[in-house]
Amino acid sequence: MLRIDFHSHLGDIFKDAHNVIYKQNLVAREMPDAFTIREERGFKGPFITEDTDQALREFIDINHERSRVNSMENMLRCMDEACVQYANILPIMPALSFEDYEVAHMVEPRFLPWTFPDFRLGKDVGKKLLEDSERGAYGLKLHPVLMMRSLDDPLVEISLEAWAQTGKPMTSHCGAGMYYYPEINDEYCTPEFGDLKYFAECARRYPEINMVAAHCGGTAAGNIERLAQLCEGMDNVYVDTSFRSHEDIELMISLFGRERVMFGTDYPFGSYKRQVEQVEIAVNGDQELRDLVFWRNANRLLHVV
């Protein structure tokens, strides 16, 4: 059974950028883990169930702790346990770049490296992305919240105009969220840029680029339906299953079509084993649908096998 994870990360994607990709024997510290708790609820409900400063800080802490121990060794072990053969690894600059993942791919070909715009290059940002594509980047990752630029920012537009020449996919984070403590979050994030309207408008402006809405629009209630409404009639819009319950995945298939939903985990924040379980429940023994979600849809965009 072939499985391709369309949405994952390798290494520490946050501002401290711990150099952990090739470290051995990394173990996360024990702390409250909202990710595991939510998965045990069947990927249902919010990550933060209490509206308190402590709950928010604990959620931010576990985000960073999972990222801090996100080594190649740990990721491969989790992939093997869930029989996942390939994983798209999505960089977040400035913490991780295409070059970091290019090397990781040389070490372990099961990791499929993507690229991310280097906005420090100004108007040459597109030229660099084309070079990355020539060197083997499988796709373009955007994260409006962490890059602090909306999808209609002029340098993002330059990036997308260049990327359109490659014929390769783009995926963008969807959903507002905080990644750092409230007192510093505004220095590193712009949560409102995760709003679905930016993704839908971007997909409409670039119909030639196959665009994947991460988490199928984010995990807030109603986001699947809102994304489907905003992107109605757009043949270039795909979604991934990361953080989604089997009920959500069934709804995604219904609204977007069985050829536009792809297995994704957002590892290290999502679990391989539990996300595989949710997809298996959603496809309900339909072998053709199972293959489409687990690998065929992704392979149509990536040409892996």
C-alpha positions as CSV (number, residue, x, y, z in Angstrom):
1,M,0.0,0.0,0.0
2,L,1.7,3.2,-1.2
3,R,1.3,6.4,0.9
4,I,2.6,9.9,0.2
5,D,2.3,12.5,2.9
6,F,1.6,15.7,1.0
7,H,2.2,18.0,4.1
8,S,5.1,17.6,6.5
9,H,8.1,19.3,7.9
10,L,11.6,18.2,8.8
11,G,13.7,20.0,11.4
12,D,12.8,23.0,13.6
13,I,10.7,25.5,11.6
14,F,10.5,28.2,14.3
15,K,12.6,31.2,14.9
16,D,15.2,29.6,17.1
17,A,15.9,27.1,14.3
18,H,17.6,24.4,16.3
19,N,19.9,22.3,14.1
20,V,18.2,19.0,14.7
21,I,17.7,17.3,11.4
22,Y,20.6,14.9,11.8
23,K,20.6,14.6,15.6
24,Q,20.2,11.2,17.2
25,N,18.1,10.0,20.1
26,L,16.1,13.2,20.5
27,V,13.1,12.8,22.9
28,A,10.5,15.4,23.6
29,R,10.1,16.6,27.2
30,E,6.9,15.7,29.0
31,M,4.4,18.5,28.9
32,P,0.7,19.1,28.2
33,D,0.1,18.0,24.6
34,A,-3.0,19.4,23.0
35,F,-2.1,17.7,19.7
36,T,-2.3,14.2,21.2
37,I,-5.4,15.0,23.3
38,R,-7.2,16.2,20.2
39,E,-6.2,13.2,18.2
40,E,-7.5,11.0,20.9
41,R,-10.9,12.8,20.5
42,G,-10.8,11.7,16.9
43,F,-9.4,15.0,15.6
44,K,-12.5,16.7,16.8
45,G,-12.9,20.1,18.5
46,P,-10.5,23.0,19.0
47,F,-6.8,22.4,20.0
48,I,-7.2,24.8,23.0
49,T,-10.3,24.0,25.0
50,E,-9.8,26.5,27.8
51,D,-9.8,30.3,27.1
52,T,-6.9,31.0,29.4
53,D,-3.4,32.4,29.0
54,Q,-1.9,29.2,30.5
55,A,-3.7,27.0,28.0
56,L,-2.5,29.2,25.1
57,R,1.1,29.1,26.4
58,E,1.0,25.4,26.8
59,F,-0.1,25.0,23.2
60,I,2.7,27.2,22.0
61,D,5.2,25.2,24.1
62,I,4.2,21.9,22.6
63,N,4.4,23.3,19.1
64,H,8.0,24.3,19.7
65,E,8.9,21.1,21.6
66,R,7.6,18.9,18.7
67,S,9.6,21.0,16.3
68,R,12.7,20.9,18.5
69,V,12.9,17.1,18.3
70,N,11.9,16.8,14.6
71,S,14.9,14.8,13.5
72,M,15.2,12.6,10.4
73,E,15.6,9.6,12.7
74,N,12.3,10.3,14.5
75,M,10.4,11.2,11.4
76,L,11.5,8.1,9.5
77,R,10.5,5.9,12.4
78,C,7.0,7.4,12.5
79,M,6.7,7.0,8.7
80,D,7.7,3.4,8.9
81,E,5.3,2.6,11.7
82,A,2.5,3.9,9.5
83,C,3.8,2.5,6.2
84,V,4.3,5.9,4.6
85,Q,6.8,5.7,1.8
86,Y,7.3,9.4,0.9
87,A,6.8,12.7,2.5
88,N,6.8,16.2,1.1
89,I,9.0,18.3,3.4
90,L,7.9,21.9,3.4
91,P,10.5,24.5,4.5
92,I,9.7,27.7,6.4
93,M,12.2,30.4,5.9
94,P,14.3,31.8,7.5
95,A,14.5,28.7,9.7
96,L,14.8,26.2,6.9
97,S,15.4,26.6,3.2
98,F,15.3,24.5,0.0
99,E,19.0,24.0,0.4
100,D,18.5,22.3,3.8
101,Y,15.9,20.0,2.3
102,E,17.9,19.4,-0.8
103,V,20.6,17.8,1.3
104,A,18.1,15.9,3.3
105,H,16.8,14.4,0.1
106,M,20.3,13.3,-0.9
107,V,20.6,11.6,2.4
108,E,17.1,10.0,2.3
109,P,15.4,10.1,-1.1
110,R,12.0,9.4,0.6
111,F,12.0,13.0,1.6
112,L,10.7,15.2,-1.3
113,P,12.1,18.7,-0.9
114,W,10.0,21.8,-1.6
115,T,11.1,25.5,-1.7
116,F,10.0,28.7,-0.1
117,P,10.5,32.3,-1.2
118,D,13.5,34.2,0.1
119,F,12.0,37.7,0.3
120,R,15.4,39.2,1.2
121,L,16.1,38.9,-2.6
122,G,13.5,41.5,-3.4
123,K,12.5,41.4,-7.1
124,D,14.9,38.5,-7.7
125,V,12.8,36.2,-5.5
126,G,11.2,34.6,-8.5
127,K,14.5,33.9,-10.2
128,K,15.7,31.9,-7.1
129,L,12.5,29.8,-7.1
130,L,13.1,28.9,-10.7
131,E,16.6,27.8,-9.9
132,D,15.3,25.7,-7.0
133,S,12.8,24.1,-9.4
134,E,15.6,23.2,-11.8
135,R,17.5,21.6,-8.9
136,G,14.6,19.4,-8.0
137,A,12.1,21.3,-5.8
138,Y,8.8,19.4,-6.0
139,G,6.6,22.4,-5.1
140,L,6.3,25.8,-3.6
141,K,5.4,26.3,0.1
142,L,3.8,29.5,1.3
143,H,2.9,30.4,4.9
144,P,1.3,33.8,5.0
145,V,1.2,33.9,8.8
146,L,4.8,33.1,9.4
147,M,6.2,35.0,6.4
148,M,4.1,38.0,7.4
149,R,3.0,38.6,3.9
150,S,-0.4,38.1,2.4
151,L,-0.9,36.1,-0.8
152,D,-1.5,39.4,-2.7
153,D,1.7,41.0,-1.5
154,P,3.8,42.2,-4.5
155,L,6.8,39.9,-3.8
156,V,4.4,37.0,-3.4
157,E,2.9,37.9,-6.8
158,I,6.4,37.9,-8.3
159,S,7.0,34.5,-6.7
160,L,3.8,33.0,-8.1
161,E,4.3,34.5,-11.6
162,A,7.7,32.8,-11.7
163,W,6.4,29.5,-10.2
164,A,3.6,29.3,-12.8
165,Q,6.3,28.6,-15.3
166,T,7.3,25.4,-13.6
167,G,4.0,23.5,-13.8
168,K,4.5,22.4,-10.2
169,P,2.1,22.7,-7.3
170,M,1.9,25.3,-4.5
171,T,0.6,24.8,-1.0
172,S,-0.3,27.5,1.4
173,H,-1.1,27.4,5.1
174,C,-4.7,28.3,5.8
175,G,-6.2,29.5,9.1
176,A,-5.3,32.2,11.6
177,G,-3.2,31.1,14.6
178,M,-0.5,32.1,17.1
179,Y,2.9,30.5,17.1
180,Y,4.6,32.5,19.8
181,Y,3.7,33.9,23.2
182,P,1.3,36.9,22.9
183,E,3.9,39.4,24.0
184,I,6.1,38.6,21.0
185,N,3.8,37.0,18.4
186,D,3.3,40.2,16.4
187,E,7.1,40.4,15.8
188,Y,7.0,37.0,14.0
189,C,3.5,36.4,12.8
190,T,0.5,38.1,11.1
191,P,-2.4,35.7,11.9
192,E,-5.0,37.5,9.8
193,F,-3.1,36.7,6.6
194,G,-4.2,33.1,7.1
195,D,-7.8,34.0,6.2
196,L,-9.3,31.8,3.5
197,K,-10.2,34.8,1.3
198,Y,-6.6,35.3,0.4
199,F,-6.2,31.7,-0.7
200,A,-9.3,31.8,-2.8
201,E,-8.4,35.0,-4.5
202,C,-4.9,33.7,-5.2
203,A,-6.2,30.5,-6.7
204,R,-8.5,32.6,-8.9
205,R,-5.7,34.8,-10.1
206,Y,-3.4,31.9,-11.0
207,P,-5.6,29.1,-12.5
208,E,-2.5,27.6,-14.1
209,I,-1.1,26.7,-10.7
210,N,-2.5,23.7,-8.8
211,M,-2.9,25.1,-5.3
212,V,-3.4,23.0,-2.1
213,A,-5.2,24.5,0.8
214,A,-3.4,23.1,3.9
215,H,-5.7,21.5,6.5
216,C,-8.5,22.0,4.1
217,G,-8.8,25.6,5.2
218,G,-7.8,25.3,8.8
219,T,-9.5,23.5,11.7
220,A,-12.0,26.2,12.8
221,A,-15.6,25.1,12.5
222,G,-17.1,25.7,9.1
223,N,-13.8,26.2,7.3
224,I,-14.3,23.3,5.0
225,E,-17.6,24.6,3.8
226,R,-16.4,28.1,3.5
227,L,-13.3,27.1,1.5
228,A,-15.5,25.1,-0.9
229,Q,-17.9,28.0,-1.3
230,L,-15.1,30.5,-2.0
231,C,-13.4,28.2,-4.4
232,E,-16.4,26.9,-6.2
233,G,-15.7,26.1,-9.8
234,M,-11.9,26.3,-9.5
235,D,-10.3,23.2,-11.0
236,N,-6.9,24.1,-9.6
237,V,-7.8,23.8,-5.9
238,Y,-6.8,20.7,-3.9
239,V,-6.9,20.1,-0.1
240,D,-5.0,17.9,2.4
241,T,-6.3,15.9,5.3
242,S,-3.9,17.2,8.0
243,F,-5.6,17.5,11.5
244,R,-8.9,16.3,10.0
245,S,-11.4,13.7,11.4
246,H,-12.8,11.0,9.2
247,E,-16.1,12.9,9.1
248,D,-14.2,16.0,7.9
249,I,-12.5,13.9,5.2
250,E,-15.8,12.5,4.0
251,L,-17.1,16.1,3.8
252,M,-14.0,17.2,1.9
253,I,-14.4,14.4,-0.6
254,S,-18.1,15.3,-1.1
255,L,-17.4,19.0,-1.6
256,F,-14.1,19.0,-3.5
257,G,-14.2,15.6,-5.3
258,R,-12.4,12.3,-4.8
259,E,-9.5,13.4,-7.1
260,R,-8.7,16.6,-5.1
261,V,-8.2,15.3,-1.6
262,M,-4.7,14.2,-0.5
263,F,-3.4,12.5,2.6
264,G,-1.4,14.9,4.8
265,T,-0.3,15.0,8.4
266,D,1.6,18.3,9.1
267,Y,4.2,16.1,10.9
268,P,5.7,16.7,13.5
269,F,2.5,18.4,14.7
270,G,0.2,15.6,13.4
271,S,0.5,11.9,13.9
272,Y,1.1,9.5,11.1
273,K,-0.6,6.6,12.7
274,R,-3.7,8.4,13.7
275,Q,-4.1,10.4,10.5
276,V,-3.8,7.2,8.5
277,E,-6.6,5.7,10.7
278,Q,-8.9,8.6,9.9
279,V,-8.4,8.3,6.2
280,E,-9.0,4.5,6.3
281,I,-12.3,5.1,8.1
282,A,-13.3,7.8,5.6
283,V,-12.7,5.7,2.5
284,N,-14.7,2.8,4.1
285,G,-13.1,0.0,2.1
286,D,-13.3,1.7,-1.3
287,Q,-9.9,0.6,-2.7
288,E,-9.9,3.1,-5.6
289,L,-10.7,6.0,-3.3
290,R,-8.1,4.8,-0.8
291,D,-5.4,4.9,-3.5
292,L,-6.6,8.3,-4.7
293,V,-6.3,9.9,-1.3
294,F,-3.2,8.2,-0.1
295,W,-1.1,8.6,-3.3
296,R,-2.6,8.8,-6.7
297,N,-3.8,12.4,-6.4
298,A,-0.5,13.5,-5.0
299,N,1.4,11.6,-7.6
300,R,-0.5,13.3,-10.4
301,L,0.9,16.6,-9.2
302,L,4.4,15.4,-8.1
303,H,5.3,12.5,-10.5
304,V,7.0,10.6,-7.8
305,V,6.3,7.0,-9.0
